Amino acid sequence: MKLWTAALDLLFPPKCPFCRKVLDAPQDPVCPACQSSLPWLTGQYALRPVEFTNGCLSPLAYRDSVRQAVHRYKFSGVRAYARPFGVLMAQCVRDNLSQPFDAVTWVPLSRRRLQQRGYDQAKLLARTVAAELSLPLQATLVKYRDTPAQSSLDSAAARQANTRGVYRLLPGGPSLKGQNFLLADDVVTSGATLSACAGLLLQNGAQTVFCVTFAQARPGPDVQNPNIPERNAGKFKE
Ligand SMILES: [Zn+2]
């Protein structure tokens, strides 16, 4: 397997997901230049309150090259970004939380969207996070119908209404009783999707839910051009 990976690396050398230059260290999730220039979120800025959860951690602000990289991951089929993105998410969890988790789960795609895209981007992130943190990956939820993309809706109320009744518990899935979940998704904006999913997990016996996303966006007009989180802190109330 290692030989195969090495051969693939020779043929398709891993690139930095943000500037797309070939990485000198193929195992690194990001090149040194981007490491020092990306909009990292640290301390309180990495944590966003989300209803029904103990919070949502994200290593990066959703803007500039981070936003472009997420678009390539979600809409241009670059599924290989699941590894570097997931590694950065796991690092963020390790850096900020000491509490133990029982399993990693994710915000699922609808079947139709999955067929269109060919992969569930949040599931691939969750899989990397689970592997990095040595936790089991557990499918818990299904998305029953398609809704307009959360990013197309401006108000928190519209985002909340958009998620109502959309997710359900996976039929025949394992018991959630007493489980402490890490719930993964790509981007958090208002947190409406994550809180809908977390609420379902708690209703069905889960003990706690902590969320982790790759990037954190500001809801409303700031989504298109978010300010630096420090300057914007406190403006948005969940
Ligand atoms: Zn780079």
Boltz pocket constraint, residues with backbone or C-beta under 6 A from the ligand:
constraints:
  - pocket:
      binder: B
      contacts: [[A, 16], [A, 17], [A, 18], [A, 19], [A, 20], [A, 21], [A, 30], [A, 31], [A, 32], [A, 33], [A, 34], [A, 35]]
      max_distance: 6.0
